[in-house]
Amino acid sequence: MRHRTVRGRIRYTSKKPELLDRERGREWFAFTHHGDGTTTLRAQCEIEEPEPTVLRDVIYSLDAQGRPMDLHVRLTVGDAFMGSGWLRHGDRFVECESHGPSIGRLSQRVDYAGALDGFGTHPIVGDGYLTRCMDLSKGPHRRTLRVFLPSPDHRGATPPMIAEVKIDLEYLGEERVAVAAGSFDCRRFRFVDEAAMGGTPHPPYDMWVTADDDALFVQGGVGGYMQTWYELVELQR
C-alpha cells in the first residue's frame, strides 16, 4: 500500500473548579496520507459534559494542495439522531446534502468569491490541521481565516448545514511540549473569535501542534465559559 496512516486518541478534560481535570470526552482519529498527495481525516468524537452529550463521526478529505474536497458528518445529540450530511467544495462554491428530524431533507449551494482556507470540521485534530494554512515564514503573526462549517455551534451540535464563518488565528512561536503520548516540538497557535462565530464569541483557544507536515494536535485548551483542556494520549505513526 502506498498510503501512510497516522492514528491516535485525544482526551478531553474539564478545567471548571467543580470538575477539575475530570475526563469529559474523547476523540479517536486517523489521518490517511495518500500517494497522490490527498489526505483523509477520520474522527469519532464523544462529549459527555456539558449536557446534552454529543457523538460525532467525521470523514474529511483534502486535495494535494490542501484544499477541501468533501466532508461527511453524522451527529447524535443526547443519544438521539440529530442529522447526517455531506459537504462538497467545487469551483467557487460549496454544496450540502443533509437530513435530520428538525430539518427534513435539505439541499444547499453557496457560491463564493475570493480565497477559502478550508472546512471547519469540529474534531480537535481538525483544528490542528487547519493551522497548515498559516505562512510561518512571516514569524509570529495573526490573520483572519475564512472557513465553511457544517455547524456554527461551538460544539458542532446542530444538524449539518452550510455556515460560513471568519475567525482569527495567531501563530505565537515554537515550544517543546510533553504529554501522555510523548514529547514533541510544537508550534503554538491561538484562535480568537472577534467576529462572534455562531452569534456568541468563542473564548480564546490555545493549541500546540506538531512542528512538521502532519500538524498533529498535541495539547490545548479553551477558556471563558467553556473551561476545557485537550491532550494527545496515544499516537501511532
RAMOJO-V327076 format. One record per residue. N is the residue number from 0. RES is the residue in one small letter. PSI is psi in radians with two decimals (none if undefined). OMEGA is omega as a letter, one per 40 degrees, with the letter a starting at -180 (none if undefined). D_CENTER is the distance of its C-alpha to the mean C-alpha in Angstrom with 1 decimal. Layout:
<<N RES PSI OMEGA D_CENTER> <N RES PSI OMEGA D_CENTER>>
//
This chain:
<<0 m 2.44 a 27.5> <1 r -0.18 a 26.1> <2 h 2.83 i 22.4> <3 r 2.31 a 20.8> <4 t 2.39 i 18.4> <5 v 2.22 a 16.3> <6 r 2.67 i 15.7> <7 g -3.11 i 14.8> <8 r 2.44 i 14.1> <9 i 2.35 i 12.5> <10 r 2.34 i 14.6> <11 y 2.24 i 13.8> <12 t 2.94 a 16.9> <13 s 2.57 i 18.4> <14 k 0.21 i 20.2> <15 k 2.41 a 22.3> <16 p -0.67 a 25.9> <17 e -0.20 a 26.9> <18 l 0.43 a 24.0> <19 l 2.12 i 23.7> <20 d 0.24 i 21.9> <21 r 2.39 i 22.0> <22 e 2.27 a 19.4> <23 r 0.07 i 17.5> <24 g -3.08 a 15.1> <25 r 2.84 a 13.6> <26 e 2.20 i 11.2> <27 w 2.41 a 12.7> <28 f 2.79 i 11.3> <29 a 2.24 i 13.2> <30 f 2.27 i 13.0> <31 t 2.04 i 16.1> <32 h 1.97 a 17.5> <33 h 2.79 a 20.4> <34 g -0.40 i 23.7> <35 d 0.10 i 23.4> <36 g -0.18 i 20.5> <37 t 2.79 a 17.8> <38 t 2.41 i 14.7> <39 t 2.24 i 13.3> <40 l 2.31 i 10.3> <41 r 2.34 a 11.2> <42 a 2.45 i 9.7> <43 q 2.16 a 11.6> <44 c 2.34 i 10.6> <45 e 2.18 i 13.6> <46 i 2.05 a 14.0> <47 e -0.47 a 17.8> <48 e 2.30 e 18.2> <49 p 2.89 i 18.7> <50 e 2.62 e 20.3> <51 p 2.69 i 19.8> <52 t 2.71 i 17.9> <53 v 2.29 i 14.7> <54 l 2.12 a 14.4> <55 r 2.32 i 11.7> <56 d 2.27 a 12.1> <57 v 2.42 i 10.0> <58 i 2.13 a 11.5> <59 y 2.23 a 10.2> <60 s 2.49 i 12.8> <61 l 2.63 a 13.6> <62 d -3.09 a 17.2> <63 a -0.32 i 19.1> <64 q 0.09 i 18.5> <65 g 0.21 i 14.7> <66 r 2.53 a 14.8> <67 p 2.47 i 12.9> <68 m -1.11 i 15.4> <69 d 2.79 a 14.3> <70 l 2.18 i 11.8> <71 h 2.33 a 13.2> <72 v 2.33 i 12.3> <73 r 2.27 a 14.7> <74 l 2.29 i 14.7> <75 t 2.22 a 17.3> <76 v 2.24 a 17.9> <77 g 0.55 a 20.9> <78 d 0.46 i 21.6> <79 a 2.51 a 22.4> <80 f 2.19 i 21.0> <81 m -0.64 i 19.0> <82 g 2.85 i 18.3> <83 s 2.61 a 17.1> <84 g 2.89 a 16.3> <85 w 2.15 i 16.1> <86 l 2.46 i 15.0> <87 r 2.39 i 16.7> <88 h 2.10 i 16.9> <89 g -2.75 i 20.6> <90 d 1.66 i 22.9> <91 r 0.51 i 22.0> <92 f 2.77 i 20.8> <93 v 2.33 i 18.0> <94 e 2.73 a 19.3> <95 c 2.38 i 18.3> <96 e 2.12 a 20.3> <97 s 2.95 i 19.6> <98 h 2.50 i 21.6> <99 g 2.79 a 21.8> <100 p -0.59 a 24.7> <101 s -0.25 a 24.2> <102 i -0.17 a 23.6> <103 g -2.54 i 25.7> <104 r 2.18 a 25.3> <105 l 2.34 i 23.4> <106 s 2.30 a 23.4> <107 q 2.67 i 21.9> <108 r 2.27 i 22.1> <109 v 2.07 i 21.1> <110 d 2.58 i 22.8> <111 y 2.76 i 21.7> <112 a 2.77 i 23.4> <113 g -2.85 a 22.3> <114 a 2.69 i 19.3> <115 l 2.35 a 15.7> <116 d -0.36 i 12.9> <117 g -3.03 i 10.4> <118 f 2.45 i 8.5> <119 g 2.19 a 5.6> <120 t -0.28 a 4.5> <121 h -0.57 i 3.8> <122 p 2.53 a 4.1> <123 i -0.70 i 4.6> <124 v -0.50 i 5.6> <125 g -0.64 i 3.2> <126 d -0.78 i 3.5> <127 g -0.77 a 6.8> <128 y -0.51 i 7.6> <129 l -0.44 a 7.4> <130 t -0.22 i 10.2> <131 r -0.31 a 12.4> <132 c -0.15 a 13.5> <133 m 2.44 i 15.4> <134 d 1.69 a 19.1> <135 l -0.28 i 20.0> <136 s -0.30 i 23.6> <137 k -0.11 a 23.8> <138 g -2.94 i 23.3> <139 p 2.21 a 21.7> <140 h 3.09 a 20.9> <141 r 2.42 i 18.7> <142 r 2.89 a 17.8> <143 t 2.25 i 16.3> <144 l 2.54 i 13.4> <145 r 2.08 a 13.8> <146 v 2.74 i 11.0> <147 f 2.34 a 11.5> <148 l 2.72 i 9.6> <149 p -0.12 i 11.1> <150 s 2.27 i 11.5> <151 p -0.11 i 12.0> <152 d 2.46 a 12.5> <153 h -0.42 i 10.8> <154 r 0.03 a 10.3> <155 g 0.49 a 9.8> <156 a 0.76 i 13.3> <157 t 2.76 a 15.3> <158 p 2.53 a 16.5> <159 p 2.09 i 14.7> <160 m 2.73 a 16.0> <161 i 2.23 i 15.4> <162 a 2.12 i 14.4> <163 e 2.27 i 14.6> <164 v 2.76 i 13.5> <165 k 2.35 a 14.3> <166 i 2.50 a 13.0> <167 d 2.50 i 14.5> <168 l 2.27 i 13.3> <169 e 2.39 i 16.0> <170 y 2.15 a 16.9> <171 l -0.09 i 19.2> <172 g -2.95 a 20.7> <173 e 2.54 i 20.8> <174 e 2.67 i 21.5> <175 r 2.26 a 22.4> <176 v 2.40 i 20.5> <177 a 2.22 i 21.7> <178 v -3.10 a 19.8> <179 a -0.52 a 20.9> <180 a -0.13 i 19.7> <181 g -2.98 i 21.8> <182 s 2.42 a 22.2> <183 f 2.49 i 20.2> <184 d 2.18 a 20.7> <185 c 2.78 i 17.6> <186 r 2.39 a 16.6> <187 r 2.33 a 15.8> <188 f 2.83 i 13.6> <189 r 2.17 i 13.4> <190 f 2.34 i 11.7> <191 v 2.08 a 14.7> <192 d 1.29 i 14.7> <193 e -0.31 a 18.4> <194 a 0.00 i 18.0> <195 a 1.13 i 17.2> <196 m 2.25 i 14.1> <197 g 0.19 i 15.2> <198 g -0.36 i 18.7> <199 t 2.27 a 18.2> <200 p 2.30 i 17.0> <201 h 2.28 i 13.8> <202 p 2.73 i 15.3> <203 p 2.46 a 14.9> <204 y 1.85 i 12.0> <205 d 2.46 i 13.2> <206 m 2.63 i 11.7> <207 w 2.22 a 13.6> <208 v 2.43 a 12.5> <209 t 2.41 a 15.2> <210 a 1.02 i 17.7> <211 d -3.13 a 17.9> <212 d -0.36 i 16.7> <213 d -0.47 i 14.4> <214 a 1.00 a 12.1> <215 l 2.34 i 11.3> <216 f 2.25 a 9.8> <217 v -0.85 i 13.2> <218 q 2.83 i 13.3> <219 g 2.98 a 12.4> <220 g 2.77 i 13.2> <221 v 2.34 i 13.4> <222 g -2.52 i 17.0> <223 g -2.45 a 18.9> <224 y -0.28 a 19.2> <225 m -0.84 i 16.2> <226 q 1.05 a 17.5> <227 t 2.80 i 14.9> <228 w 2.54 a 14.5> <229 y 2.41 a 12.4> <230 e 2.38 i 14.3> <231 l 2.09 a 14.4> <232 v -0.27 i 17.5> <233 e 2.48 i 18.0> <234 l 2.34 i 17.7> <235 q 2.09 i 19.7> <236 r none none 20.0>>
//
